[in-house]
Amino acid sequence: MAVSAKGAAVPDVNREMCPSRLILEHVTSRWGVLVLAALLERSYRFSELRRHVGGVSEKMLAQTLQTLERDGFVHRDAKPVIPPRVDYSLTELGRDAARRVWGLARWTEQRVAEVQAARAAYDEGKARAADTV
C-alpha cells in the first residue's frame, strides 16, 4: 500500500500486496458477481440461490457465500428450526458492491453482439495471417 502524507496506509489496487486486490477478486469473480446480483433482488435460501445462479456447483456456491460473508458483503441468517433454514441476504456494504458489479454485468449483456463480432474479426485475421506464413 502507498502511504499518505500523514503516514497512513492508502489502498492502491495496482500495488502487488495491496489487500484491495483480494477484495476486488472476491467481488468480481464469476460466482461473486452472480451471487451479489441475485441477492440484490431478494434474500435466498442456499438451494434457491443455487438454482437461480445456473451452473454453479454446491461447493463453489458455499465457498463464494462464505468468502462474501467474511468480507462483510453477505449476511447468513441460520434459523434454529428442523429442518435447518439458512437465508442469505446482502449487507449495506454488499448492496453497494452488488449495484456496482450488476451495472457491469448488464453492460456486458448489452454488448454481447459487439464482442462476438470483434472476436470473429480477430479470429478471421489470425487465420488469414497463419495461411500466409
PEHU-V758928 format. One record per pair of residues at least 24 apart in sequence whose C-alpha atoms are under 6 Angstrom apart, sorted by the first residue. I is the first residue (numbers start at 1). J is the second residue. Records with the same first field share a line. If there is no record, write none. Layout:
I->J + J
This chain:
36->98
37->98 + 102
39->89
43->88 + 89
44->87 + 88
45->86 + 87
